[in-house]
């Protein structure tokens, strides 16, 4: 995977984690939504990495 793509996945994951942390004080549904999006984004990064190395 290229460095630019790795950086994009890292920054988007961190931003989603920050959004999850901030939403803890507001709404439990937002926490659940951002938590699922964070896990999906991290998983997508692993899938893209695995497909690009083959």
N, C-alpha and C positions, 0 to 999 in steps of 0.2 A: 504494500500500500504506500502511496506517495506521502511525503511529509505534509503536504498541504491538506490532503484528505484526512490524515491522522489528526492534524491540528483542528480541523473542522469538527470532527467527532468529539475530540477532547473538550473543546470550548462549548459546544452545544450540550454535552453531558453536564459540565460544570454549571452552566446557566440553568438547566433543568433542575439540578440539585439545589441551587440557590432558590429557585422558584418554589420548590417543594418545602424548603426550610421556612421561607417567608409565609407561605400559605398555611403553615401549621397554626398560626395564631388567628386565622380568618375563618377557614371552612374545612371541615374534614373531607368533603367531596373533592375539593381542589387538591388536597394532599394526596388522595387516592389517584386522581387523574394525573398529576405531575409525577407521582411515583411510578405509575405504569408507563408513562411516556419516557421517563428516565431509563427504566429497565429495558424498554423496547429500543431506545436509541443506543444503549451500550451493546445490546444483543445484535443490532443491525451493524454496528461497527465490527464486531467479530465475524459476522457473516460476510461482509464486504472484504475484510482482510483475508478470510479463507478462500473466497472465490478469486481474488486478485492474485494470490500466490500460486494457484494451480496452473 
